[in-house]
Amino acid sequence: MKTNKAYTKRLKVTKKGKILARKKGGNHYNAKESRGTQLKRRRKVEIVLTNKNRRRFLPNT
C-alpha cells in the first residue's frame, strides 16, 4: 500500500507516541467566527489512528 505522504507531513509524533494534527476548519471563512473560536482552531489536537491507518500514514513507527 502506498503511503499518503501529503497527510503524513501534517502530523507530528511526540516523544511518548501521541499523534498531533491541526483542528479542521481553520483555513478560510473565519471572518464570522469569534476571536476565541479562531484561536482555538490554531491549537493541535491528538488524533487516534487504527493500526491499519498508522501503517499507512506513519510507516516508520
Buried (B, 14 or more C-beta within 10 A) or exposed (E): EEEEEEEEEEBEEEEEEEBBBBEEEBEEEEEEBEEEEEEEBEEBEEEEBEEEBEEBBBEEE
